[in-house]
Amino acid sequence: MVIIFIFMAGNVHGDIAFVANINGNWDLFIAGDNGQNPIQLTDTPYDEKDPSWSYDRKQIVYSTSDGKLNIVNIETKNSRQLPSGLYKTPQITPSLSPNGQYVAFAQFLPGKRDQTDLMLFDMKFETTRTLLEQYAIQMWPAWSPDSRHLVYTNTHCSSECGRIIQELWLARLEGRWARQLLMTNAFCQQPVWSRDGRQIAFSSDKSGNYDIWVFSVDSQELKQLTFEKSLDIKPAWSEDGKQIAFISSRSGFMKIWIKDLHSGKLKDLNIFQEKSAEFKDIAW
């Protein structure tokens, strides 16, 4: 089945949101798409994780190491904690819908360390409902540009397979419907849609090493994007779909790299110049 999504124009600039450790704690920052003018948005005793932009680029939703979801205003740097969902259990991997209505996230079930459900938090009414009740662990929901579908990961097996197999699935917002999108027999993670809805980038160890891959929604083709013998994870699309940023250990420690999809050229963002820093969890 081929699904076509309509690109929605909006007031968008090229800032990259990311989590970095420059003083012993993982905090949330933004910087220009060339790494210039970094701005620190959080300074808490917790580690910030998994930033997700609002479509108007005025807010970022993210999770913290205490299992809570938060949202920060870019201009004021004021943040607030979102309600705890259906259970008092950790909430992880939030994603804010392009229409601003929902935050999708995964939440662990009470008393179960190896099972989560996908949840939807309504930003207007501040209510939470279960999107999918599916066996095992669902993580990293990511919205289609029209806010009608979510791509996410579902763990198929672990110890019985001798390794963790985690595949991409597709869920529809209206109705509790989902289907498996790929069958890679690998560990796939951190999917993200291009802004025109035609491609999904993700990280996978399908080739024996964690690399960035791209799945074409139109042609159903799968393409490997990086080939370095390093850890390449957490892809993020540029607005025009011509570049992908990702986190890589290829320089010896975790940094942000950007690949131009036309020329194939790579560059690393030396954001903090002389300061020693490590990076994770980016959103563009």
N, C-alpha and C positions, 0 to 999 in steps of 0.2 A: 504494500500500500504506500503510495507516494503522498506526502503531506506538504502543501505549499503554504508558507506564512507570508503575510504582508508586512513589509517594513514600515514602521511608523516614525515619522520625523519628529524631532524634539530639540530642546535646547540642551545640547550636549557638548562638553569640551573634553579634552584628551587626558585629563589627570588620571594617574594610576593610584589606586588605593592598595596599601600593602601593610603587612605586619613585619616589624624589624626589631632586632635586639641589639641595642647600642650601649646599654648600661646595665645589663643583667636581667632585663625584663622585656617581654614581648609586648610592644605597644603598636597602636594603629597610626599610620601616617598616610598622607597623600603627597604626590609630587607630580610635576609636569611629565609629559610622555617622553621627554629626553632626560628625565631624572633631576631636573632643576627645581630649586626652591622647595625642598621638603618641609612639610608642616606636620607637627605631631598633634594628633587629635585626642589621644587618651594618655592618662598617667595614673594607673591603678595598681593595686597589689596583685591583680590577676593577669594572666596571659590572654591577650586578645587573639581571636581566630576568625577565619572565614568571612572577610568583608564582602558585602554585596551592595552595589549602588542603587539608589532610587533612580527612576528614569529621568527625572528633572535634574539629577546630579546635585541635589541639595542635601541629601541625607545618605548615611551608610548604616545598614544593619549588620551586626556582627555578634559572635558568641564569645564567651569568656570561659576560662578554665574552671570556674565554679558551676558550669552547666547552665548559665543564664543567657538570654538573648537581650541585646541592647540596640538602641538606635541613636546615632549622633548627628547633630546639625553641623554641617560643614562650616558655616559662617560663624556661628557662636561657639562652637565646640562643646555645647551643652549636650549631654547624653541622658537617656532615661532607660530604665529596664522595662522590658515588655513582660506582660503577665506570664505566669509559669506554665501555661498550657493545661492539659487535662490531668497531669500527674505532677507530683513534686519530685521529678526525676530529671536527669540532665537533658538539655535541649542542645542540639548540635546542627551544624551546616545550614544556616539560614539562607534564604534567597528571597529577595523582594520582587514581587511581580512588576512588570513594566507599567501596568496601569495603576500601580500604587495601592491596590486594594488588599493584597494578601502578602503575608510572609509564610513561605513554605519552609518546613524544617523537619528534622528527624528527632524523635523523642524516645528514650528508652522506656520499656514497659516496666511497671513496678515488680521488683523481685527477679528480673530477668536481665542478666548482663549481656546476653547474646541475641537480643531481639529488640527491634525498634519498629515504630510505625511512622508513616509520613503524616504530618499535621499541617493544617492551614490556620493561621492567625489572621482574623479580619481586622485591618487597621482602623476602620471606621467604627465598628461596633465593639471592638476589643473582646472578641469571642474566639474560641479555638474549637475546631472540629477535626476529626480524623479523616484524612483523605483516603488512605489505603490501609487495610489490615492485611498484611502479607507476612508470611513466615520468614524468619531470620532477620538480617540487618539490612535496612534501607538507609541510604545516606546520599548526601550531595544532590538534593533536588535543584534543578536549574530550569528557569522558565523559557518558553518559546516567546518570541517578540510580541505575539498577539495575546499573551497571558492565558491561553487556553490549554496548553499542554506543559507537562513537566518531564524532563529526562532525569533519571536518577540511577543509582546503582543498587543492585540487590545481590546479596551473598548467596550463592547456590550450595556450596559445600566447602568444608575445610579439612578437618582431621580425616574423615573417611575418604577424601580424595588425595590425601598426602600433601595438599597445598590449598590455599584459599583461592576459590574461583568466584569472581564477582563480575557480573555482566551489567550492561546498560539496559534499562527498561524505559518505556514511554507510558505516561499516565495522562488521562484526560481530566480536566477540571470538573466538567459536568458529568456526573455518573461515576461510579467506582469501577473504572475500566482501566486495564493496563495490559501491556504485552511486552515480551522481550524484544529488544531492538537489535542486539548483536549476539552471536555465539562465538566467542573467542577462546574459550577454555583458558582464560587468563584472569589476572586481577586488574580490573578496570576501575578508574576512580576519577573524581573531580570533573565531570562533564560540564561544558559550557557552550551555549548556542551563539553562533554568529548573529550579528544584529539584523541580517536579512532573513534569518531563519532557515537558510539553506545548508548549513554545515554545523556539526557538533565536534568540538575538540575535546580531548580527554587524555589522561595519562594511563598507560597500560604496560605490563611486563610481558605482553604477547610475544615479543621478540627475544625474551630471556633477560631483558633489561628494561628498566622503567624509561619509556620514551613518550613523546607527544604524538598522538595519532589524530586524524581528522576523518569523520564519517560524513559522506554526502547524503543529505536527506533525499535529494532528487534522484540520484543515480544508484543509491545504496552501496556505493563503493567506499572502501576503507583504505586510507593512505597513511603510511608512516612518515612523520615529519622530521623527527630528530633521530640520529644514529650514534651519537657519542656514547662511549662507555662510561656513563655517569648517571646520576639520578636526575631525570627531567620530569617535573611534575607541575601541577597547578597551572594549566594554560588559561590565558585570558585574551579575548579578541580585541583588536583596535576597532574603532567605530566604523571605519570603511572596509573592514574585513581583509585588509591587505597585509596585516602584521599580526603575529601572535606573541605575546609575552609569556614567559614561564619561569619557574624557579629551577635552577640547575646547580649541581655540585661540580661542574666541569672545571672550575677554576680552583678547586680545592676546598671551597666552602660555599654555602648556599647563597646565590646571588640571583638578581633578576636579569634575564636575557631577553632580547627581542629578535625574532626572525622575520625578515621580509619575505613574504611568500612568493613574490615575483622573481627577485634576484637570488634568493636563497642566502643572502648575507645575514650574519649574526652580529649583534653588538650587546655588550653588557652595560648596565646602567650603574655608573659609579656615583651613586646618589649622595653618599656622605663624605665623598672625597677621601681625606686622610684618615677618617675615623674607621675603626674596625667594626664591622656590622655583619650580621647574618639576616637573611630574609626568608619569609614564607607567606603563603596565603595572599595572593594578589587578585585584584579585580580592576578591569580597565573600562 
